[in-house]
Amino acid sequence: MAPEISKSSYTNVIDLTSEAQKERRRDEVGEELREPDPPLDEVCVDELSGDMEQAVHAAGWTELMDVQRKAMPYVLEGRDLIVQSQTGSGKTGAFLLPLFDLVNPDKQEQQVLILTPTRELARQIHEEFEKMKIATPHTNRMEAVLIYGGVGYQPQIDGLDKGAHVVIGTPGRILDHLKKNNFDAGTLRMLVLDEADEMLSMGFYPDMKDIVEHVPENRVSYMYSATMPPKVRSVAREFLDDPGFLSLSTDKVSVEENEYRYYLVNPMDKDRLLAKLLELEEPESALIFANTKREVSYLNKFLSNKGYDVDEMSGDLSQRNREKALDRLREGDLRLLVATDVAARGIDVSDLSHVFIYDVPQDHEYIIHRSGRTARAGEEGTTIVLSTHEDEFELKRMASTYDIDLEKAELPEDPHSEARELLEERYAKAEASLNGVEQSVDDFVPLVQELSEERPELLASVVQELYAQAKQEDKEENA
């Protein structure tokens, strides 16, 4: 028989277990992450080398952004670093600009590997690099190769074989090239993990771990992330060598220049509310985020039928079509883009005024990633969330977690309410004039002609109502 354990012993065991849990929790949240020691002074444009200064101007900047001023000195000194900085703050420049001093263009070998979570972000980084390179005569021989899935292998293999100095890509395709011996990572001197939180949330940790095993241990490593949950801190300690932790966001990782509003709406009314808000806000360009590919496809058709210049982007589209939609948005040829979270990273559109969050994200961090597509680099932006009563609690938790000043807004009045009343009144008169006679299409032609001449918006209102009613009936039938 097992010996009897006293109540006090149980208490001691519980206390010990509690302390162990607390200790493990402290380790999980990364309390060991420390600010860089010794700290380095910030840098400004006129203190940069000639090539770096020219790259700054080629990128279209007149001065460095906060994350660049503070992080670049550590990169130039070759010290491992973790950088937490809000989306759209200029992180890409913080790790690209130093390359124009650190990479040796005379060595035709891979020297830098930049890992990103999405094809779109990889492509954006590559485009930014090419833009900077044009204005640097001493380093314009520095080449970068773009590597991601969904496209052919041969151009990527050719770029590696020619000795591209900088490799920019997604974990899956990078690892594929490593395993096929297309890519010899033994010459790498720098590893950059961009948007590390997103790579982990997308399940790339095993690939990241395998890739790091191919990279020399005597490298320097940098991690950039908008949020710093425990899993990111843990990976930072695993992949980096005694890194300094530079937080540009303090406890606030939301975009400070972003105005956040949310509306409580019934699920079946969300599409019509979105249309009303687009009419009232009149954004020059906007992203609309939905949680599923099916919802994205529906919203694209719904808004297109209302005459909006709109396109969609989700994982179902080919890489070519996704890039085409992004290019149209960047160039101002597209007003609205409906997307799943595949587009939450890698879209850099400086003039994007609005983000509409049609579905409250299931992952709390995405409230930051989605809203970060606007208010970039200090510009003002607006994020509008359509929340059901069921999602309101989680939405408020997200706002509390990321210190977002989230304002609840009143539902806008129906802009066609007055017109609808007039239409109903005229319809009643027309119905009374028929004196119970069976009504045919011809009976309504005079009324339609009158309304189309005097108040065409009344007819549009009726058509909108009929369309919404038919859609709702279709949903109920398919439920």
C-alpha positions in Angstrom: 0.0 0.0 0.0 1.3 3.4 -0.9 2.2 5.6 2.1 -0.3 8.2 3.1 0.6 11.7 2.1 -0.5 14.5 4.4 -2.4 17.5 3.3 0.6 19.7 4.0 2.7 17.5 1.7 0.1 18.0 -1.0 0.4 21.8 -0.4 4.1 21.7 -0.7 4.0 19.7 -3.9 1.5 22.1 -5.4 3.6 25.0 -4.3 6.7 23.5 -5.9 4.8 22.7 -9.0 3.4 26.2 -9.2 7.0 27.6 -8.8 8.2 25.3 -11.6 5.4 26.4 -13.8 6.1 30.0 -13.1 9.8 29.4 -13.9 8.9 27.6 -17.1 6.5 30.4 -18.0 9.1 33.0 -17.4 11.4 31.2 -19.8 8.7 30.8 -22.4 7.8 34.5 -22.5 11.5 35.3 -23.0 12.3 37.4 -19.9 16.0 36.6 -20.8 15.8 38.8 -23.9 17.8 41.9 -23.1 18.5 45.2 -24.7 21.7 45.3 -26.7 24.8 45.7 -24.4 26.6 47.9 -25.0 24.0 50.0 -26.8 25.0 51.9 -29.9 24.1 55.4 -31.0 21.5 56.0 -33.7 22.7 56.8 -37.2 21.5 59.4 -39.6 21.7 59.6 -43.4 24.8 61.9 -43.6 26.7 59.4 -41.4 26.2 56.5 -43.9 28.8 55.4 -46.5 28.4 56.8 -50.0 26.7 53.6 -51.4 24.3 53.4 -48.5 23.4 57.1 -48.7 22.7 56.8 -52.4 20.6 53.7 -51.8 18.5 55.7 -49.3 17.8 58.3 -51.9 17.1 55.7 -54.6 14.5 54.2 -52.3 12.7 57.6 -52.2 13.6 58.5 -48.6 14.9 61.9 -47.5 15.7 60.6 -44.0 15.9 57.3 -42.2 13.0 55.9 -40.3 13.1 55.1 -36.6 13.7 51.4 -37.0 16.5 52.0 -39.5 18.3 54.6 -37.4 18.3 52.4 -34.3 18.8 48.9 -35.8 21.3 49.6 -38.6 24.3 50.3 -36.3 24.1 46.8 -34.8 23.8 45.2 -38.3 26.9 47.2 -39.5 28.8 46.0 -36.5 27.8 42.4 -37.0 25.9 41.8 -33.7 23.0 39.4 -33.6 19.8 41.3 -33.1 16.0 40.8 -32.6 13.9 43.7 -33.7 10.3 44.2 -32.8 8.7 46.9 -34.9 5.3 47.6 -36.2 4.2 46.6 -39.6 5.0 49.3 -42.2 7.7 51.0 -40.1 10.6 50.5 -42.6 12.0 47.2 -41.3 12.9 46.1 -44.9 15.3 49.1 -45.3 16.9 48.3 -41.9 18.3 45.1 -43.2 18.7 45.9 -46.9 20.7 49.1 -46.6 23.6 47.7 -44.6 24.1 45.1 -47.4 25.6 47.8 -49.6 28.5 48.0 -47.1 28.7 44.4 -46.0 28.4 42.3 -49.1 31.5 41.8 -51.3 30.4 42.0 -54.9 33.7 40.6 -56.1 32.9 37.2 -54.6 30.5 35.3 -56.8 28.9 33.4 -54.0 25.8 33.5 -51.8 26.5 35.7 -48.8 23.1 36.6 -47.4 19.9 34.6 -47.0 16.6 36.5 -46.3 13.7 34.2 -45.3 10.2 35.5 -45.6 6.8 33.9 -45.0 5.1 34.7 -48.3 5.9 35.0 -52.0 4.5 38.5 -52.0 6.8 39.7 -49.3 9.8 38.1 -50.9 9.0 39.8 -54.2 8.5 43.1 -52.4 12.0 42.8 -50.7 13.6 41.9 -54.0 12.0 44.9 -55.8 13.2 47.2 -53.0 16.7 45.8 -53.3 16.8 46.4 -57.1 15.5 49.9 -56.7 18.3 50.7 -54.2 21.0 49.0 -56.3 20.5 51.2 -59.3 22.0 54.3 -57.6 25.1 52.6 -56.1 27.8 52.5 -58.8 30.3 50.7 -56.6 27.9 47.9 -55.7 25.6 47.6 -58.6 27.3 44.4 -59.5 25.7 42.9 -56.4 23.0 40.5 -57.5 20.0 39.0 -55.7 18.0 35.9 -56.6 14.3 35.5 -55.8 13.3 32.0 -54.7 9.7 30.9 -54.0 7.2 28.2 -55.0 4.5 28.4 -57.7 7.0 29.3 -60.4 9.7 27.4 -62.4 12.9 26.1 -60.9 15.4 26.9 -63.7 15.6 30.7 -63.4 16.2 30.2 -59.7 18.9 27.6 -60.3 20.5 29.9 -62.9 20.6 32.8 -60.4 22.3 30.6 -57.8 24.8 29.1 -60.3 25.8 32.6 -61.4 26.7 33.4 -57.8 23.9 35.7 -56.7 25.1 37.4 -53.5 21.7 37.8 -51.8 19.1 35.0 -51.7 15.5 36.1 -50.9 12.8 33.5 -50.6 10.3 31.4 -48.7 11.3 28.5 -46.5 9.7 25.7 -48.5 11.4 26.4 -51.8 14.7 27.4 -50.2 14.8 24.1 -48.4 13.9 22.3 -51.6 16.9 23.8 -53.4 19.2 22.9 -50.5 18.1 19.3 -50.5 18.6 19.1 -54.3 22.1 20.6 -53.9 21.1 23.6 -56.1 22.0 25.9 -53.3 25.3 25.7 -51.3 24.6 27.6 -48.1 28.1 27.1 -46.8 29.3 30.5 -48.0 26.5 32.4 -46.2 27.6 35.0 -43.7 24.3 36.6 -42.8 20.8 35.2 -42.0 17.7 37.4 -41.9 14.4 36.1 -40.6 11.8 38.6 -41.7 8.3 38.6 -40.2 9.3 35.7 -38.0 6.0 35.6 -36.2 4.2 35.0 -39.4 6.5 32.2 -40.5 5.9 30.4 -37.3 2.1 30.8 -37.4 2.2 29.4 -40.9 3.9 26.2 -39.7 7.4 26.9 -41.2 9.3 26.1 -38.0 10.5 22.6 -39.2 11.7 24.1 -42.5 13.4 27.0 -40.7 15.2 24.6 -38.4 16.4 22.4 -41.3 17.6 25.5 -43.2 19.5 26.9 -40.3 21.4 23.5 -40.0 22.8 24.2 -43.5 24.0 27.7 -42.6 27.5 28.1 -41.0 27.5 28.7 -37.3 29.8 31.6 -37.5 27.2 33.7 -39.3 25.4 36.8 -38.0 21.6 36.5 -37.6 18.8 39.0 -37.4 15.1 38.5 -36.6 12.4 41.1 -37.4 8.9 40.7 -36.2 5.8 42.9 -35.6 4.7 40.9 -32.6 6.8 39.0 -30.1 4.8 36.1 -28.7 6.5 33.3 -26.6 7.0 31.0 -29.6 9.0 33.8 -31.5 11.1 34.5 -28.5 11.9 30.8 -28.1 13.0 30.5 -31.7 15.0 33.7 -31.4 17.1 32.1 -28.6 17.4 28.9 -30.7 18.6 30.5 -34.0 20.5 33.6 -32.8 23.7 33.9 -30.8 23.1 35.9 -27.6 21.0 38.5 -29.5 20.2 42.0 -28.3 16.5 42.8 -28.2 15.5 46.1 -29.7 11.9 46.9 -29.3 10.7 49.9 -31.4 7.1 49.4 -30.3 7.5 49.2 -26.5 4.3 47.7 -25.3 2.4 49.1 -28.3 2.7 47.3 -31.6 -0.4 48.7 -33.3 0.0 51.4 -35.9 -0.3 54.6 -33.9 -1.4 56.7 -37.0 -4.2 54.2 -37.6 -7.8 55.1 -36.7 -9.7 52.0 -35.6 -13.5 51.7 -35.7 -15.8 48.7 -35.5 -19.5 48.1 -36.2 -21.7 45.5 -34.7 -23.7 43.9 -37.4 -25.8 40.8 -38.0 -24.0 38.2 -40.1 -26.5 38.3 -43.0 -26.2 42.1 -43.2 -22.4 42.3 -43.4 -22.1 42.6 -47.2 -24.7 45.4 -47.4 -23.0 47.3 -44.5 -19.7 47.0 -46.3 -21.2 48.5 -49.4 -22.7 51.4 -47.3 -19.3 52.0 -45.7 -17.5 52.1 -49.0 -20.0 54.6 -50.2 -19.6 56.8 -47.1 -15.9 56.5 -46.7 -15.1 56.8 -50.4 -11.6 55.3 -50.1 -9.2 56.0 -53.0 -7.8 52.5 -52.5 -8.5 49.8 -49.9 -7.9 46.3 -48.8 -10.8 44.1 -47.6 -9.9 41.1 -45.5 -12.0 38.0 -45.2 -11.2 34.7 -43.4 -12.0 32.2 -46.2 -11.4 31.9 -49.9 -15.1 31.4 -50.5 -16.0 34.7 -48.8 -13.3 36.5 -50.8 -14.8 35.2 -54.0 -18.3 36.1 -53.0 -17.3 39.7 -52.0 -15.4 40.2 -55.2 -18.6 39.3 -57.2 -20.9 41.2 -54.8 -18.9 44.5 -55.1 -18.2 44.0 -58.8 -22.0 43.8 -59.4 -22.3 47.1 -57.6 -20.0 48.7 -60.1 -16.8 48.8 -57.9 -13.4 48.4 -59.4 -12.4 45.3 -57.4 -10.3 42.2 -57.7 -9.5 39.3 -55.4 -6.4 37.5 -54.0 -6.3 34.2 -52.3 -4.3 31.0 -52.3 -6.5 29.6 -55.1 -5.2 32.1 -57.6 -2.0 31.4 -59.6 1.1 33.3 -58.6 0.9 35.2 -61.8 -2.7 36.4 -61.1 -1.8 37.3 -57.5 1.1 39.4 -58.7 -1.0 41.0 -61.4 -3.6 42.1 -58.8 -0.9 43.5 -56.4 0.7 45.4 -59.3 -2.6 47.0 -60.2 -3.2 48.0 -56.6 0.2 49.5 -56.2 0.0 51.4 -59.5 -3.4 52.9 -58.7 -5.2 50.9 -61.4 -7.3 49.0 -58.9 -9.4 50.6 -56.2 -10.4 47.6 -54.0 -8.7 44.3 -53.4 -10.4 41.5 -51.4 -8.0 39.1 -49.9 -7.4 36.3 -47.4 -4.5 36.6 -45.0 -2.2 35.4 -47.7 -2.1 39.1 -48.5 -1.7 40.3 -45.0 2.1 40.4 -45.5 4.0 41.6 -48.4 1.7 44.4 -49.7 3.4 47.7 -49.6 1.1 50.3 -51.0 2.0 53.8 -49.6 -1.3 55.4 -50.7 -3.6 52.7 -49.2 -6.0 54.8 -47.1 -8.4 52.1 -45.7 -8.4 48.5 -44.5 -11.8 46.8 -44.0 -11.7 43.7 -41.8 -14.9 41.9 -43.0 -14.3 38.9 -40.7 -12.7 39.3 -37.3 -9.4 37.2 -37.6 -9.2 34.0 -35.8 -5.5 34.6 -34.9 -5.2 37.7 -32.6 -2.0 38.8 -34.2 -3.7 39.3 -37.6 -5.5 42.4 -36.3 -2.0 44.0 -36.5 -0.9 42.4 -39.7 -4.1 43.4 -41.5 -4.4 46.9 -40.2 -0.6 47.4 -40.9 -1.4 47.4 -44.6 -2.4 51.1 -44.2 -0.8 54.0 -42.2 2.6 52.9 -43.5 5.7 54.8 -42.8 4.0 57.4 -40.7 1.0 58.1 -43.0 -2.5 58.2 -41.6 -4.9 55.3 -42.2 -8.3 53.9 -41.2 -9.1 50.4 -40.2 -12.8 49.4 -40.0 -13.9 46.1 -38.5 -17.3 44.5 -39.2 -17.9 42.4 -36.1 -20.8 40.2 -35.2 -22.1 40.0 -31.6 -20.5 36.6 -31.3 -17.0 38.0 -32.2 -17.2 41.2 -30.3 -15.6 39.8 -27.1 -12.6 38.4 -29.0 -12.2 41.6 -30.9 -12.0 43.6 -27.6 -9.5 41.1 -26.3 -7.3 41.7 -29.4 -7.6 45.5 -28.9 -6.6 45.1 -25.3 -3.7 42.8 -26.0 -2.2 45.2 -28.6 -3.2 48.5 -26.9 -5.5 49.5 -29.8 -7.8 52.4 -29.3 -10.8 50.7 -30.8 -13.9 52.9 -31.1 -17.4 51.4 -31.5 -19.3 53.3 -34.2 -23.0 53.6 -34.8 -24.4 51.8 -37.8 -24.9 54.3 -40.7 -28.4 55.2 -41.7 -29.6 53.6 -44.9 -28.8 56.3 -47.6 -31.8 55.1 -49.6 -34.3 55.1 -46.7 -36.1 58.3 -47.8 -36.1 57.1 -51.4 -37.4 53.7 -50.4 -40.4 55.2 -48.5 -41.3 57.3 -51.6 -41.0 54.3 -53.8 -43.3 52.3 -51.5 -45.8 55.1 -51.5 -45.9 55.3 -55.3 -46.1 51.6 -55.5 -49.1 51.6 -53.2 -50.8 54.2 -55.4 -50.1 52.2 -58.5 -51.4 49.1 -56.8 -54.6 50.9 -55.7 -55.1 52.3 -59.2 -55.2 48.8 -60.6 -58.3 48.1 -58.5 -57.5 44.5 -57.8 -56.9 43.7 -61.5 -54.2 41.0 -62.0 -50.9 42.9 -62.4 -48.7 42.3 -65.4 -45.3 43.7 -66.3 -46.9 46.2 -68.7 -48.9 47.6 -65.8 -45.6 48.8 -64.1 -43.9 50.2 -67.2 -45.2 53.8 -66.8 -44.1 53.8 -63.1 -40.7 52.5 -64.0 -40.2 55.1 -66.7 -41.3 57.9 -64.4 -38.9 56.7 -61.6 -36.0 56.2 -64.0 -36.3 59.8 -65.2 -37.0 61.5 -61.9 -35.2 59.3 -59.3 -33.1 56.6 -60.9 -31.5 55.8 -57.5 -34.9 54.5 -56.4 -34.8 51.8 -59.0 -31.2 51.0 -58.0 -32.3 50.7 -54.4 -35.0 48.2 -55.3 -32.6 46.1 -57.4 -30.1 46.1 -54.5 -32.8 44.9 -52.1 -33.9 42.2 -54.5 -30.3 41.0 -55.0 -29.6 40.9 -51.3 -32.9 39.0 -50.7 -32.0 36.5 -53.4 -28.5 36.0 -52.0 -29.9 35.5 -48.5 -32.4 32.9 -49.7 -29.6 31.2 -51.6 -27.5 31.0 -48.4 -30.4 29.6 -46.5 -31.0 26.9 -49.1 -27.3 25.9 -49.0 -27.0 26.0 -45.3 
